[in-house]
Amino acid sequence: MREKAGLLESETNFGQQRKNWVEPLRSFVLSLKQAADLEKTSNHLEWKKFFQKIGSNPEIKDKTVSIH
């Protein structure tokens, strides 16, 4: 009985671990879409908000953005 319960618990945990990668991937893809949309604009305030959200350290030099 214990072995069966352990196997059922392992199966449940495995299913949950497989789903954990979906949300970070979704967030990454949405960030890429937002970056592509921002590339077409010159709204620097929106760029700033985007970089703050993703945690980058942008540096503006000679009117170009470089990320270290």
DSSP file (Angstrom, degrees, kcal/mol; ACC not computed):
  #  RESIDUE AA STRUCTURE BP1 BP2  ACC     N-H-->O    O-->H-N    N-H-->O    O-->H-N    TCO  KAPPA ALPHA  PHI   PSI    X-CA   Y-CA   Z-CA
    1    1 A M     >        0   0    0      0, 0.0     4,-2.6     0, 0.0     5,-0.2   0.000 360.0 360.0 360.0 -44.5    0.0    0.0    0.0
    2    2 A R  H  >  +     0   0    0      1,-0.2     4,-2.6     2,-0.2     5,-0.2   0.907 360.0  51.0 -62.6 -40.6    2.8    2.4    0.9
    3    3 A E  H  > S+     0   0    0      2,-0.2     4,-2.3     1,-0.2    -1,-0.2   0.917 110.7  48.4 -64.0 -42.2    4.6    1.7   -2.3
    4    4 A K  H  > S+     0   0    0      2,-0.2     4,-2.4     1,-0.2    -2,-0.2   0.915 111.9  49.2 -64.1 -42.7    1.4    2.3   -4.4
    5    5 A A  H  X S+     0   0    0     -4,-2.6     4,-2.2     1,-0.2    -2,-0.2   0.897 111.0  50.8 -63.4 -40.1    0.8    5.6   -2.5
    6    6 A G  H  X S+     0   0    0     -4,-2.6     4,-2.3     2,-0.2    -2,-0.2   0.894 110.4  48.8 -64.0 -40.8    4.4    6.6   -3.1
    7    7 A L  H  X S+     0   0    0     -4,-2.3     4,-2.3     2,-0.2    -2,-0.2   0.897 110.9  50.1 -66.5 -40.4    4.1    5.9   -6.8
    8    8 A L  H  X S+     0   0    0     -4,-2.4     4,-2.0     2,-0.2    -2,-0.2   0.897 111.5  48.8 -64.6 -39.5    0.8    7.8   -7.1
    9    9 A E  H  X S+     0   0    0     -4,-2.2     4,-2.6     2,-0.2    -2,-0.2   0.902 110.5  50.7 -66.6 -40.8    2.4   10.8   -5.3
   10   10 A S  H  X S+     0   0    0     -4,-2.3     4,-2.3     1,-0.2    -2,-0.2   0.894 109.6  51.1 -62.9 -39.8    5.5   10.6   -7.6
   11   11 A E  H  X S+     0   0    0     -4,-2.3     4,-1.9     2,-0.2    -1,-0.2   0.907 111.0  47.9 -64.5 -41.6    3.2   10.6  -10.7
   12   12 A T  H  X S+     0   0    0     -4,-2.0     4,-1.8     2,-0.2    -2,-0.2   0.927 112.4  48.6 -64.5 -45.8    1.3   13.6   -9.4
   13   13 A N  H  X S+     0   0    0     -4,-2.6     4,-2.3     1,-0.2    -2,-0.2   0.881 108.8  54.1 -62.5 -38.6    4.5   15.5   -8.7
   14   14 A F  H  X S+     0   0    0     -4,-2.3     4,-1.8     1,-0.2    -1,-0.2   0.913 107.6  50.3 -63.0 -42.4    5.9   14.7  -12.1
   15   15 A G  H  X S+     0   0    0     -4,-1.9     4,-0.9     1,-0.2    -1,-0.2   0.878 111.3  48.5 -63.3 -38.1    2.8   16.1  -13.8
   16   16 A Q  H  X S+     0   0    0     -4,-1.8     4,-0.8     1,-0.2     3,-0.3   0.877 108.8  53.3 -70.4 -37.4    3.1   19.3  -11.8
   17   17 A Q  H >< S+     0   0    0     -4,-2.3     3,-0.5     1,-0.2     4,-0.3   0.852 104.4  56.1 -66.4 -34.1    6.8   19.7  -12.6
   18   18 A R  H >< S+     0   0    0     -4,-1.8     3,-0.6     1,-0.2    -1,-0.2   0.819 106.7  50.3 -67.0 -30.1    6.1   19.4  -16.3
   19   19 A K  H >X S+     0   0    0     -4,-0.9     3,-1.1    -3,-0.3     4,-0.6   0.643  89.6  81.3 -83.1 -15.0    3.6   22.3  -16.2
   20   20 A N  T << S+     0   0    0     -4,-0.8    -1,-0.2    -3,-0.5    -2,-0.1   0.699  86.7  56.2 -67.8 -19.6    6.0   24.7  -14.4
   21   21 A W  T <> S+     0   0    0     -3,-0.6     4,-1.7    -4,-0.3    -1,-0.2   0.653  91.0  74.1 -85.7 -15.9    7.8   25.7  -17.5
   22   22 A V  H <> S+     0   0    0     -3,-1.1     4,-2.5     1,-0.2     5,-0.2   0.936  93.6  48.4 -67.2 -47.9    4.7   26.9  -19.4
   23   23 A E  H  X S+     0   0    0     -4,-0.6     4,-2.5     1,-0.2     5,-0.2   0.918 111.8  47.6 -65.0 -45.4    4.1   30.2  -17.6
   24   24 A P  H  > S+     0   0    0      0, 0.0     4,-2.3     0, 0.0    -1,-0.2   0.900 113.5  49.8 -61.0 -37.4    7.7   31.5  -17.7
   25   25 A L  H  X S+     0   0    0     -4,-1.7     4,-2.5     2,-0.2    -2,-0.2   0.914 110.2  50.1 -65.2 -41.9    7.8   30.6  -21.5
   26   26 A R  H  X S+     0   0    0     -4,-2.5     4,-2.4     1,-0.2     5,-0.2   0.925 111.0  49.0 -61.0 -45.2    4.5   32.4  -22.0
   27   27 A S  H  X S+     0   0    0     -4,-2.5     4,-2.0     1,-0.2    -1,-0.2   0.900 110.9  50.7 -61.3 -41.9    5.8   35.5  -20.2
   28   28 A F  H  X S+     0   0    0     -4,-2.3     4,-2.0     2,-0.2    -2,-0.2   0.920 110.7  48.0 -62.6 -45.2    9.0   35.4  -22.3
   29   29 A V  H  X S+     0   0    0     -4,-2.5     4,-2.1     1,-0.2    -2,-0.2   0.905 111.2  50.4 -64.8 -41.7    7.1   35.2  -25.6
   30   30 A L  H  X S+     0   0    0     -4,-2.4     4,-2.4     1,-0.2    -1,-0.2   0.875 108.9  52.6 -64.1 -36.2    4.8   38.1  -24.5
   31   31 A S  H  X S+     0   0    0     -4,-2.0     4,-2.5     2,-0.2    -1,-0.2   0.888 107.7  51.6 -65.3 -38.8    7.9   40.2  -23.6
   32   32 A L  H  X S+     0   0    0     -4,-2.0     4,-2.2     2,-0.2    -2,-0.2   0.908 110.2  48.8 -63.0 -41.5    9.3   39.5  -27.1
   33   33 A K  H  X S+     0   0    0     -4,-2.1     4,-2.1     2,-0.2    -2,-0.2   0.923 111.8  48.7 -64.1 -43.7    6.1   40.6  -28.7
   34   34 A Q  H  X S+     0   0    0     -4,-2.4     4,-2.5     1,-0.2    -2,-0.2   0.898 110.2  51.7 -63.4 -40.2    6.0   43.8  -26.6
   35   35 A A  H  X S+     0   0    0     -4,-2.5     4,-1.8     1,-0.2    -1,-0.2   0.896 108.5  51.2 -63.6 -39.7    9.7   44.5  -27.5
   36   36 A A  H  X S+     0   0    0     -4,-2.2     4,-0.7     1,-0.2    -1,-0.2   0.892 111.7  47.4 -64.6 -38.9    8.9   44.2  -31.2
   37   37 A D  H >< S+     0   0    0     -4,-2.1     3,-0.8     1,-0.2     4,-0.2   0.895 111.3  50.7 -67.7 -39.9    6.0   46.6  -30.8
   38   38 A L  H >< S+     0   0    0     -4,-2.5     3,-1.6     1,-0.2    -2,-0.2   0.810  98.3  67.0 -68.3 -29.4    8.2   49.1  -28.8
   39   39 A E  H 3< S+     0   0    0     -4,-1.8    -1,-0.2     1,-0.3    -2,-0.2   0.820  97.6  54.6 -60.1 -30.0   10.9   48.9  -31.5
   40   40 A K  T << S+     0   0    0     -3,-0.8    -1,-0.3    -4,-0.7     2,-0.2   0.539 103.7  67.8 -82.6  -7.1    8.5   50.6  -33.9
   41   41 A T    <   -     0   0    0     -3,-1.6    -3,-0.0    -4,-0.2     0, 0.0  -0.666  65.4-147.8-111.2 166.1    7.8   53.6  -31.5
   42   42 A S        +     0   0    0     -2,-0.2     2,-1.3     5,-0.0     3,-0.1   0.041  56.5 128.2-115.9  24.0    9.9   56.4  -30.2
   43   43 A N     >  -     0   0    0     -5,-0.2     4,-1.7     1,-0.2     3,-0.4  -0.672  35.1-176.7 -82.7  94.7    8.1   56.6  -26.9
   44   44 A H  H  > S+     0   0    0     -2,-1.3     4,-2.4     1,-0.2    -1,-0.2   0.763  77.6  61.9 -68.5 -25.8   11.1   56.4  -24.5
   45   45 A L  H  > S+     0   0    0      2,-0.2     4,-2.3     1,-0.2    -1,-0.2   0.914 105.4  47.0 -65.5 -41.7    8.9   56.3  -21.4
   46   46 A E  H  > S+     0   0    0     -3,-0.4     4,-2.4     2,-0.2    -2,-0.2   0.883 110.6  52.8 -66.5 -37.8    7.4   53.1  -22.6
   47   47 A W  H  X S+     0   0    0     -4,-1.7     4,-2.7     2,-0.2     5,-0.2   0.932 108.8  50.3 -59.9 -45.3   10.9   51.7  -23.3
   48   48 A K  H  X S+     0   0    0     -4,-2.4     4,-2.2     1,-0.2    -2,-0.2   0.927 110.5  48.6 -60.0 -46.2   12.0   52.6  -19.8
   49   49 A K  H  X S+     0   0    0     -4,-2.3     4,-2.2     1,-0.2    -1,-0.2   0.901 111.3  51.1 -61.0 -41.0    9.0   50.9  -18.3
   50   50 A F  H  X S+     0   0    0     -4,-2.4     4,-2.2     1,-0.2    -2,-0.2   0.940 110.9  46.7 -62.9 -47.7    9.7   47.8  -20.4
   51   51 A F  H  X>S+     0   0    0     -4,-2.7     5,-1.7     1,-0.2     4,-1.0   0.854 112.0  51.3 -65.5 -34.0   13.3   47.6  -19.4
   52   52 A Q  H  <5S+     0   0    0     -4,-2.2    -1,-0.2    -5,-0.2    -2,-0.2   0.895 109.4  51.7 -66.9 -38.2   12.4   48.1  -15.7
   53   53 A K  H  <5S+     0   0    0     -4,-2.2    -2,-0.2     1,-0.2    -1,-0.2   0.903 113.3  42.1 -65.8 -41.8    9.9   45.3  -16.0
   54   54 A I  H  <5S-     0   0    0     -4,-2.2    -1,-0.2    -5,-0.1    -2,-0.2   0.592 111.0-120.2 -85.8  -8.1   12.3   42.8  -17.5
   55   55 A G  T  <5 +     0   0    0     -4,-1.0    -3,-0.2    -5,-0.2    -4,-0.1   0.719  58.5 148.5  83.5  20.8   15.1   43.7  -15.1
   56   56 A S      < -     0   0    0     -5,-1.7    -1,-0.2    -6,-0.2    11,-0.0  -0.334  48.5-131.4 -81.6 169.6   17.6   44.8  -17.7
   57   57 A N        -     0   0    0     -2,-0.1    11,-0.9     2,-0.0     2,-0.1  -0.721  31.5-170.0-119.9  78.6   20.2   47.5  -17.2
   58   58 A P  E     -A   67   0A   0      0, 0.0     2,-0.5     0, 0.0     9,-0.2  -0.419   7.2-163.0 -74.7 145.2   19.9   49.7  -20.3
   59   59 A E  E     -A   66   0A   0      7,-2.3     7,-2.3    -2,-0.1     2,-0.7  -0.990   7.5-150.4-127.5 123.0   22.4   52.4  -21.0
   60   60 A I  E     +A   65   0A   0     -2,-0.5     2,-0.4     5,-0.2     5,-0.2  -0.840  27.9 159.8 -97.8 119.9   21.6   55.1  -23.5
   61   61 A K  E >   -A   64   0A   0      3,-2.4     3,-1.2    -2,-0.7    -2,-0.1  -0.990  67.7  -3.0-141.9 128.5   24.7   56.4  -25.2
   62   62 A D  T 3  S-     0   0    0     -2,-0.4    -1,-0.1     1,-0.2     3,-0.1   0.873 127.6 -61.5  56.2  39.5   24.8   58.3  -28.5
   63   63 A K  T 3  S+     0   0    0      1,-0.2     2,-0.4    -3,-0.0    -1,-0.2   0.717 116.1 107.3  60.8  25.1   21.0   57.8  -28.9
   64   64 A T  E <   -A   61   0A   0     -3,-1.2    -3,-2.4    -5,-0.0     2,-0.5  -0.975  66.1-129.4-128.6 148.1   21.3   54.1  -28.9
   65   65 A V  E     -A   60   0A   0     -2,-0.4     2,-0.4    -5,-0.2    -5,-0.2  -0.816  24.4-177.2 -97.2 130.0   20.3   51.6  -26.2
   66   66 A S  E     -A   59   0A   0     -7,-2.3    -7,-2.3    -2,-0.5     2,-0.5  -0.990  12.2-152.1-126.6 139.9   22.8   49.0  -25.2
   67   67 A I  E      A   58   0A   0     -2,-0.4    -2,-0.0    -9,-0.2   -11,-0.0  -0.934 360.0 360.0-114.5 128.2   22.1   46.3  -22.6
   68   68 A H              0   0    0    -11,-0.9    -1,-0.1    -2,-0.5   -12,-0.0   0.412 360.0 360.0 -95.5 360.0   25.0   44.8  -20.6
